[in-house]
């Protein structure tokens, strides 16, 4: 069967039902990306922050350092591509360029690069605990940085 024959047999894509489903998919994409990139710029409650601090000390501080100062850089000569330094989570690095949900995703699942060293914590921590951690991480940021949290940091500073 030739490519053209195949093409002719494809159902027309501009039927009403297809338009509806395309519309729904677009809506889903918008909601999804809104969820992943949502930024809050708000501080967590005192309870969340305190729970987050305890979790941070147990699970994160060994790599990201007290108050999110990060690990010191590795000298060029002995640096390895597959060993990435844990960057600061305070305002000197770019954790604050991410919205809350994005940070939660990184904590729970790591990301493509972090598979190298940053563990995925979803077998140890709940989503609520990841949000508590984000509330604590925000205590490392000034009000000005918090105001510009997330994708808007580009135009905000
Ligand atoms: C074994 C060391 C290690 C531990 C433990 C660890 N991390 Fe990480 N983390 C890393 C490394 C390394 C990176 C950078 C990975 C990369 O860029 O690929 C990273 C990246 C991150 C990022 C992304 C920051 C950015 O600017 O994009 C966040 C957020 C983060 N870690 C939070 C946490 C939290 C919260 C915990 C504790 C639950 C934690 N990490 C525990 C090593 C660690």
Boltz pocket constraint, residues with backbone or C-beta under 6 A from the ligand:
constraints:
  - pocket:
      binder: B
      contacts: [[A, 55], [A, 56], [A, 59], [A, 60], [A, 61], [A, 62], [A, 63], [A, 64], [A, 84], [A, 85], [A, 86], [A, 87], [A, 88], [A, 89], [A, 93], [A, 94], [A, 95], [A, 96], [A, 98], [A, 103], [A, 106], [A, 107], [A, 112], [A, 113], [A, 114], [A, 115], [A, 116], [A, 117], [A, 118], [A, 119], [A, 121], [A, 133]]
      max_distance: 6.0
